[in-house]
Amino acid sequence: MRRSGPEDRDPQPVRSFGTFTPDLSTLAAWLHACRIETVAMASTGVYGIPVYEILEAWGFQVHLVNARHLKHVPGRKTDVKDGQWMQYWHTCGLLSASFRPDAEMCALRAYVRHRATWLDDRAAPIQPMQQALQHMNVQWPQVLTDITGTTGLAIIRAIVAGERDPVHLARFRDPRCAPSTEAMAKALTGHDRAEHVVALQQALALYDVYTAQVRECDAAIERPFQAIAPVWDDDLPPLDRQDTALSHRKNAPAYDARSLLYQLTGVDVVAIPGLHASTVHTMIAAIGLDMGKWPTEKAFCAWLGLAPHHEISGGKVLRRSTLQPRNRAGQALR
């Protein structure tokens, strides 16, 4: 790793540093001794995160620059020339910093993304459960659309525990289920064998392991959410919970996310049609609460990737397209 500093503040303005944490601390100390206030660094994925966080902890204003803006540099590219060229552009104010949330929001964003990863992994054991039930000739698609719902998991746990009576299994039916108890009992009449039950038991155990990890993430997410200062200082009216359209979702956070988001933003965002607590979590963790980082709402929509991208030359639209968003807030809104 090479860094370039002003020549009038150090006789050796170009230095090399390692990537270990003590080396990065030495880098920050050298920049501080050179009276550096802002640092420009190219976005290099996960490799640049430790550098960014250490420099930010030292009090530097770090500008995370899109590597695409530095791609077409004339001449032969080397690490030294690349660093000096980036420093020159940053000194002239020609490099725009990419958006990055505050430190507390970055920590919250890491928790939310980690939770989303566990949810994706939890979907893998569902197919083996469906396959084992199909081998047992339990006709789930005829009566239930989701075997991991309240009714489905209750019946699967009863089957794993040794229950085989279809009439008794049908009694686990939730009152909100459309099929009758008789129709469900007929569908639950299967031809089970030991190997199929073992496969069902192991897939269910794996599903429960992932569910436990999701719940631990919920507890970890709740703490930083409560620590964030709300943007609304006045007393809020009581939250209206009479909205029957807000049904419970199995992937929803384990805590009262709606009340927490309401106290944080001053608006019942979850009541907006199409938004639920998990989506709002993703949006706030990716965007933050300070909307002043975008000059206009048009710039914000363009950053989300929700604005048209027209290529115009001579007053004529040559190409119409919509940029694919790289941020998760735009993906959540889509």
C-alpha angles and dihedrals in degrees: 000000000000126000129188124210136180113293094222093060101048131023088222104048095169116061138163123229134185125239099240117110095252089051092051090049088052089052091052092047091051092050090048091051089051089055092243115169104176130036128196118205132170119245107254101168119243092347092070097048096085091047092049095047095047093048090046091051089054090057100255121145100236120202112203104208125201107248089218089068090060097041100096099054112154120239133024111329120229132158091254096048091044092054093045092047091050091049091051093050091046091050090053091049094243097127119081118208118237117235116268124168123240120277094263091049091048090056090049090047091054091054093048093049091047090052091050089053091054090049090053091049091048090061091064098074092051094077094053088051091051091047093050091050090048090053087053088051092240101155101216098160089062094061110013132040096195123037092191094062125102094276096039097052092045091054094044091051090050091051091049089049090058104265113142104160105112092204091055091045091052090059088072086069114126112237089237093062113110099216116082124244091252093053091047092049090053092050091048093056100108143165102239128190129188096250092053093050091050091052090049092048094050094047090050091050090052091048090052091050092056091045090055090052090051090052091051089052089051090056090048092049094049094060099058090041090058091047094055113098111242120240091222115077100176125084111272125222116249115283113258107233097172092095103117092188090074098084123181117267123207091224093050118119116272093235130064095279095164094060092043092052090046092055091045100049102023090232130090092237093168089064090067109104111255096023126098133173096272092051093048090048090055093047097048093044091052098040107026126208099284107089091173091089088082116062096214140006088252091059089048093051090048090052090051090052092239097115126087116261108215121181106210128186123174091354092302124114106233099179136009121203144136120240115239108241118240093191122083094230091066091046091051092051090049 
